[in-house]
Each structure stands twice: as structure tokens, then as C-alpha cells.
């Protein structure tokens, strides 16, 4: 994985840069020791590692503003970092860059039940928001599997989802307001406690921008009242294709479950051995379908879902009888990633999204790829919205296996695009999918996206080397085409 060539001139000025940062963030807030910097050398995509030139840990918005302003003035690149749980290498440091850690921003600033929103600093964990309002019967809907550790700032960067995003939306659907700092130190406020804001949807641009546009320092999210009733049903199928057919049939019937997840045999066995959730071990595919709402509605929908499942060949059905049993069903799914880590020395977690109707075909093609390359794959995914998380099992100590796993993963993502899907659902592009962006976008598309980045960060200093396979200077993207001495559209005023 190629990254921008380190600027030797910047590295030569390391001492000067460190002194400038220490003038802004005193004490232990600037880290230069090599052993201490090891904690920041990678994020959740551990296959790629790079020590940052220096790490800085500000604790106030003003410090963030001054750090960014100083780095811009000195021509130094900056990589923002939250909890480091990103699975796409979005927080991979640069040898000639400053790692900006936001871990000290972990206060809940305001809980407003009347307006059903909470304002937090970006270092507050996803689950921390739900825990803070649970005693009043509220919760924060997006719930990625890493919710115990991942922070809301990182969720904004990646537009994270989770098992309940099918019905309640991704991060972008649950954010009301942001405070962010641009590379020149400007502090912006977007949105607020109100439902919508006039003008361009800048929050929609920032959410999912992977740290390329600015550094988020405050977030206001909507909270929801817990549903009156929530029950889950386990559905087992003889084949993964039948499970995929059932997913499409449930949605086609007009039923929108609170969550609908699917696991194949390797993932089922790993999760059951790890959590003992009570999963059946004699099925090839397992669906977890959760229905929520008024009790009468939930009972009715469960009957309909079971009937659809039987029609699609289900060989196992079990409905949760208590809240403890419902949580146990989800405990296995939430622990699927670490569970798979017990059956393989290493695994490579992918993230692509496809149309639901393509599930049976894609699962079949993935198994064929697995057979050809000789690497096992365990499938765990958000079935309701077609967001796949294939886990490719390999051993990094065996020469060539990492490269084979990467190529296998690349082929899975190309398949997602081929069937009408996209490269990522919630993990982001980062460095992992960067070089595949040309499989989904043409050059004009990518250049237009980069022009948007130029509006926020004209010098390209924020998180360079991520998302875009080819770096362009902003001046290049603003060039005018002259043909035979004449501009295109000569009647348009130019400035």
C-alpha cells in the first residue's frame, strides 16, 4: 500500500515543529518518544503500520484550532484520530505528519430530553450516549459492533451504522449539529438542536468525510424513546442462498425490522463457541430478525416473518421469550468479529454493500472465490440493507497469505460494484479501498470530489493519502481548458 512520499524537509524541521506544538499543548500533550508513539502506529486495520512524526493530544477546542493553524502555516500534514477502531486505515499516520488524537474530548455536555437530543464531545463512546440516557428510557440508535469502544467523532468520520440502521438510519440520519475546526483554525458550527438547517447540507458532506475536511470537536445527536416491545427471532436455513432469499422477501413484504442480521456456518460456530447464545449448529445460515413497536404489532409481524421464512425453506425458528433471551441472540452477533479471531491467527474484515436481491448470487460467488484461492471466509453482515462484512481468514506468518487475502477482498468489493453495489457501507474507504475507487468512479467523478475537499483544505494537509487513489493539487483541478486559443463557454464570467 503506497502512501505519499515523506517530505524530508518537514522531517528535518521536526524539533521546530515539536517546540511549536508544545507551546500550544503543554505538559504531556505532545508525544515524541518512539516507544510511546507505537500506540498510534495503526488503527483497526493492523496490516498497515507507520509511526507518526509526532502525536499531539489537545484538550480544548482552542488548542485544536491553534494546532491546525500552526501546522498549516508550517506546511505540516495532520491525521485526526479518535479511538483507533477504524477498519479501513483511516487513521494510519504519516512519517512526516502530526497525529492529532482527540481522546481527551470525552465529556457529555448537555442532555435535552424535551428536544430529544444530546450534545457530546467527539471522544464520548457510542454506547456511552445510550448509557447516559437509559435511565429515562431513551437510547442512541446507531450501534456498530465496536460501540463499547468507538467514539462518536469516529462515527461521524465514517458514517457508521450498526445492526439497527435498517430501520433507524446511519449516523448521518441521527446527527443534528456539529462543531468542527478547519485546517486554517476556523471554528464552524453546523446545524444545532433544530430538525433541519437552511442552505447547503454541509453536515451531510462532513459526515462520512473520513477526516479529510476538518476535525469535529462537538456533536449533537438525536435520541429515541425505547420501543414498548422488542423481540427477536432466530431463523436457520439449509443454505446461505435461501437465507438471502428470505431477507429480500421480508423487505418486499413491506416489513422493516428493527434489525436483520445474517451469519453463515463458520461465523455461527465461532460465535456460539465464544458466547453460548444458543445458536443452532446444524444450519448453513442464520438470520436474526428483530421486530419492535407495540406488543400487538410485534406479535403480528413475528407470525408473518416466520411464515415467510418457512416459505423460503427455513429449517429452524426460535422466538425470544424474554429480554434476556433477546439480548443473548444479539450478544453472539455483536461478538462475531472477536469470535472469529479465535479460529484463525488473522482475519481481514471487508465492507461492501449490495442490492438485497443480489445476496444469493454474491454469497455463491464469494464461496467460489474462497475455493479458488484456498482461504476460508466467514460471513457476518447487516442483511437488511445489504451491507456485507466477509471475514477472510489467513495467517500473516505464512508468506503470501496476506497478499492473497487482500486480493480476495479486492475481488469481493469489485463483485459488489459489479452487481450494482458500492465499495463501502460503513467502514469507509481509508487506505484499504482507496485504490479500488476507480472501479466505482471515473476520473471526472473523483476530481469533482477532490474539488470539494479543496474548498475545505486547499493545501491538502488533512489526512492525505486516504480515499483518493491519485493526489492532485487544488490548482490542477481548477485549470481551464483552452482549445485553439479559445476558452470553453466564453460567455460565462470568470474571476
Residue pairs with C-beta under 8 A, 6 or more apart in sequence:
1 48
1 89
1 431
1 435
3 50
3 92
3 94
3 431
3 465
4 77
4 94
4 464
4 465
4 471
6 94
6 95
6 96
7 75
7 96
8 96
10 17
10 53
10 74
10 75
10 76
10 77
10 96
11 53
11 95
11 96
13 74
14 53
14 54
16 74
17 53
17 54
17 71
17 74
17 76
17 98
18 30
18 32
18 54
20 70
20 74
21 30
21 54
21 56
21 67
21 70
21 98
22 29
22 30
24 56
24 58
24 63
24 66
24 67
24 70
25 56
25 57
25 58
25 59
25 63
25 67
28 57
29 56
29 57
29 58
29 59
29 63
30 54
30 55
30 56
30 57
31 37
31 40
31 54
31 55
31 56
31 57
32 54
34 51
36 55
37 51
37 52
37 54
37 55
37 99
38 51
40 51
40 52
40 55
40 81
40 84
40 93
40 99
40 101
41 49
41 50
41 51
41 52
41 93
42 48
42 49
42 50
42 84
42 89
42 92
43 81
43 84
43 85
43 86
43 87
43 89
43 90
43 91
43 92
44 84
44 85
44 86
44 87
44 146
45 86
45 87
45 88
45 89
45 92
45 430
45 431
45 432
47 348
47 396
47 402
47 406
48 89
48 92
48 431
49 92
50 92
50 93
50 94
50 95
51 93
51 95
52 79
52 93
52 94
52 95
52 97
52 98
52 99
53 93
53 94
53 95
53 96
53 97
53 98
54 98
54 99
55 93
55 98
55 99
55 100
55 101
56 67
56 98
56 99
56 100
56 101
57 101
57 103
57 104
58 64
58 67
58 100
58 102
58 104
59 104
59 105
61 179
61 181
61 187
61 217
61 218
64 100
64 102
64 181
64 215
64 217
65 181
65 185
65 186
65 187
66 185
67 78
67 98
67 100
68 78
68 100
68 181
68 182
68 183
68 184
68 185
68 215
69 184
69 185
71 77
71 78
71 98
71 183
71 461
72 183
72 184
72 185
72 459
72 461
75 459
75 461
76 96
76 97
76 98
76 461
77 94
77 96
77 97
77 98
77 461
77 462
77 463
77 464
78 97
78 98
78 100
78 183
78 215
78 461
78 462
78 463
79 91
79 92
79 93
79 94
79 97
79 98
79 99
79 100
79 211
79 463
80 91
80 100
80 102
80 157
80 211
80 215
80 462
80 463
81 91
81 99
81 100
81 101
81 102
81 103
82 91
82 102
82 103
82 122
82 123
82 150
82 151
82 153
82 154
82 157
83 103
83 123
83 125
83 149
83 150
83 151
83 154
84 91
85 146
85 149
85 150
85 154
86 154
86 157
86 158
86 427
86 428
86 430
87 349
87 351
87 427
87 432
88 158
88 351
88 424
88 427
88 428
88 429
88 430
88 431
88 432
88 433
89 430
89 431
89 432
89 466
90 157
90 158
90 210
90 211
90 428
90 429
90 430
90 431
90 463
90 466
91 99
91 211
92 430
92 431
92 465
92 466
93 99
94 464
94 465
100 215
102 122
102 123
102 151
102 153
102 215
102 217
103 123
104 123
105 121
105 122
105 123
105 124
105 153
105 217
106 121
106 123
106 124
106 151
107 120
107 121
107 124
108 118
108 119
108 120
108 121
108 124
108 128
108 129
108 132
109 119
109 120
109 121
109 218
110 118
110 119
111 118
111 132
111 133
112 118
112 119
112 193
113 133
113 136
113 138
115 193
116 138
116 222
116 223
116 224
116 225
117 176
117 193
117 220
117 221
117 222
117 223
118 129
118 132
118 133
118 140
118 220
118 221
118 223
119 177
119 193
119 218
119 219
119 220
120 128
120 129
120 152
120 218
120 219
120 220
120 221
121 153
121 217
121 218
121 219
122 151
122 152
122 153
122 154
122 156
122 216
122 217
122 218
122 219
123 151
123 153
124 151
124 152
125 147
125 148
125 149
125 150
125 151
125 152
126 140
126 142
126 143
126 144
126 146
126 147
126 148
126 150
126 151
126 152
126 155
126 160
127 143
127 147
127 148
129 140
129 152
129 221
129 223
130 138
130 139
130 140
130 143
133 139
133 140
133 223
137 225
137 226
138 223
138 224
138 225
138 226
139 223
139 224
139 226
140 174
140 221
140 223
140 224
141 162
141 164
141 165
141 168
141 169
141 174
141 224
142 155
142 160
142 161
142 162
142 164
142 165
142 168
142 169
142 170
142 171
142 174
143 162
143 163
143 164
144 150
144 155
144 160
144 161
144 162
144 426
145 162
145 163
145 333
145 334
145 336
145 337
147 162
150 160
152 219
152 221
153 216
153 219
154 160
155 171
156 171
156 175
156 178
156 206
156 207
156 208
156 216
156 219
157 208
157 209
157 210
157 211
157 216
157 428
158 171
158 208
158 210
158 426
158 427
158 428
159 170
159 171
159 172
159 207
159 208
159 426
159 428
160 170
160 171
160 426
161 170
161 171
161 382
161 385
161 387
161 425
161 426
162 382
162 426
163 259
163 261
163 330
163 333
163 334
163 382
164 258
164 259
164 290
165 382
165 385
165 426
166 256
166 257
166 258
166 259
166 260
166 382
166 384
166 385
167 256
167 257
167 258
167 259
167 292
168 174
168 224
168 258
170 426
171 207
171 208
172 203
172 204
172 207
172 208
174 221
174 222
175 191
175 203
175 207
175 219
175 220
175 221
175 222
176 191
176 192
176 193
176 194
176 195
176 220
176 221
176 222
177 189
177 190
177 191
177 192
177 193
177 203
177 218
177 219
177 220
178 188
178 189
178 190
178 191
178 203
178 206
178 216
178 218
178 219
178 220
179 187
179 188
179 189
179 190
179 216
179 217
179 218
179 219
180 187
180 188
180 190
180 206
180 213
180 214
180 215
180 216
180 217
181 187
181 188
181 214
181 215
181 217
182 188
182 213
182 214
182 456
182 457
183 214
183 456
183 457
183 459
183 461
183 462
187 217
188 214
190 197
190 202
190 203
190 206
191 197
191 203
191 220
192 220
193 220
197 203
205 213
205 452
206 213
206 214
206 216
208 428
210 428
210 429
210 430
210 463
210 466
210 467
211 462
211 463
211 466
212 453
212 456
212 457
212 462
212 463
212 466
212 467
213 453
213 456
213 457
213 462
214 456
214 457
214 462
215 462
227 258
227 292
227 293
228 293
228 294
228 295
229 292
229 293
229 294
229 295
229 298
230 258
230 290
230 291
230 292
230 298
230 323
230 326
231 290
231 291
231 292
231 298
231 302
231 319
231 320
231 326
232 259
232 288
232 289
232 290
232 291
232 319
232 320
232 326
232 329
232 330
233 288
233 289
233 290
233 291
233 302
233 305
233 306
233 317
233 318
233 319
233 320
234 279
234 280
234 286
234 287
234 288
234 316
234 317
234 318
234 319
234 329
235 243
235 246
235 286
235 287
235 288
235 289
235 305
235 306
235 309
235 314
235 316
235 317
236 280
236 282
236 283
236 285
236 286
236 287
236 314
236 315
236 316
236 317
237 243
237 246
237 283
237 284
237 285
237 286
237 287
237 309
237 312
237 313
237 314
237 315
237 316
238 283
238 284
238 313
238 315
239 284
239 285
239 313
240 262
240 264
240 284
240 285
240 360
240 363
240 364
240 367
240 379
241 360
241 363
241 364
242 285
242 312
242 313
242 314
242 360
243 262
243 284
243 285
243 286
243 287
243 359
243 383
244 262
244 285
244 356
244 359
244 360
244 363
244 383
245 312
245 313
245 359
245 360
246 287
246 308
246 309
246 312
246 313
246 314
247 260
247 262
247 287
247 356
247 359
247 383
247 384
248 356
248 357
248 359
249 308
249 311
249 312
250 257
250 260
250 289
250 305
250 308
250 384
251 356
251 384
253 304
253 308
255 291
255 301
255 304
255 305
256 384
257 289
257 290
257 291
257 301
257 305
257 384
258 290
258 291
258 292
259 288
259 289
259 290
259 330
259 382
259 384
260 287
260 288
260 289
260 290
260 382
260 383
260 384
261 287
261 288
261 333
261 380
261 381
261 382
261 383
261 384
262 285
262 286
262 287
262 288
262 379
262 380
262 381
262 383
263 271
263 285
263 286
263 288
263 333
263 336
263 378
263 379
263 380
264 284
264 285
264 286
264 363
264 378
264 379
264 380
265 283
265 284
265 285
266 340
266 343
266 376
266 377
266 378
266 379
266 393
267 336
267 339
267 340
267 378
267 379
267 380
267 391
268 279
268 280
268 281
268 283
268 286
269 281
270 336
270 339
270 340
270 342
270 343
270 378
271 277
271 279
271 332
271 333
271 335
271 336
271 339
272 278
272 279
272 281
272 332
273 339
273 342
274 332
274 335
274 338
274 339
274 342
275 328
275 331
275 332
275 335
275 339
277 328
277 329
277 331
277 332
278 318
278 325
278 328
278 329
279 286
279 332
280 286
280 316
280 318
282 316
283 315
283 316
287 309
287 383
288 329
288 330
288 333
289 305
290 326
290 330
291 297
291 298
291 301
291 302
291 305
292 298
293 301
302 319
306 314
306 317
306 319
309 317
310 317
320 326
320 328
320 329
332 339
333 380
336 378
336 380
337 349
337 380
337 391
340 347
340 378
340 380
340 391
340 393
341 347
343 393
344 376
344 393
344 394
344 395
345 394
345 395
345 396
345 397
346 393
346 394
346 395
346 396
346 402
346 405
347 378
347 391
347 392
347 393
347 394
348 391
348 392
348 394
348 405
348 406
348 408
348 409
349 389
349 390
349 391
349 427
350 388
350 389
350 390
350 391
350 392
350 409
350 412
350 413
351 387
351 388
351 389
351 424
351 425
351 426
351 427
352 387
352 388
352 412
352 413
352 415
352 416
352 417
352 421
352 422
352 423
352 424
352 425
353 385
353 386
353 387
353 388
353 416
353 421
353 422
353 424
353 425
354 362
354 386
354 388
354 416
354 419
354 420
354 421
355 386
355 419
355 420
355 421
356 383
356 384
356 385
356 386
358 386
358 419
358 420
358 421
359 383
359 386
361 419
362 388
362 415
362 416
362 419
363 379
365 415
366 377
366 379
366 390
366 412
366 415
367 377
369 377
369 408
369 411
369 412
369 415
370 376
370 377
370 408
373 404
373 407
373 408
374 404
375 392
375 393
375 394
375 401
375 404
375 405
375 408
376 392
376 393
377 390
377 391
377 392
377 393
377 408
378 390
378 391
378 393
379 388
379 389
379 390
379 391
380 389
380 391
381 387
381 388
381 389
381 390
382 389
382 425
385 425
386 421
386 425
387 425
387 426
388 412
388 416
388 425
390 409
390 412
392 405
392 408
392 409
394 401
394 402
394 404
394 405
395 401
396 402
410 436
413 423
413 433
413 436
413 439
414 436
414 439
416 422
416 423
417 423
417 439
417 440
422 440
423 429
423 433
423 436
423 437
423 439
423 440
424 433
429 437
429 466
429 467
430 466
430 467
431 465
431 466
434 465
434 466
434 467
434 468
434 469
435 469
437 446
437 467
437 468
437 469
438 446
438 469
441 449
446 468
446 469
446 470
447 472
447 477
449 467
449 468
450 468
450 472
450 474
450 477
451 474
451 477
451 478
453 460
454 460
454 474
454 477
454 478
456 462
458 474
459 474
460 471
460 473
460 474
464 471
465 471
480 487
480 488
480 494
481 487
481 488
487 494
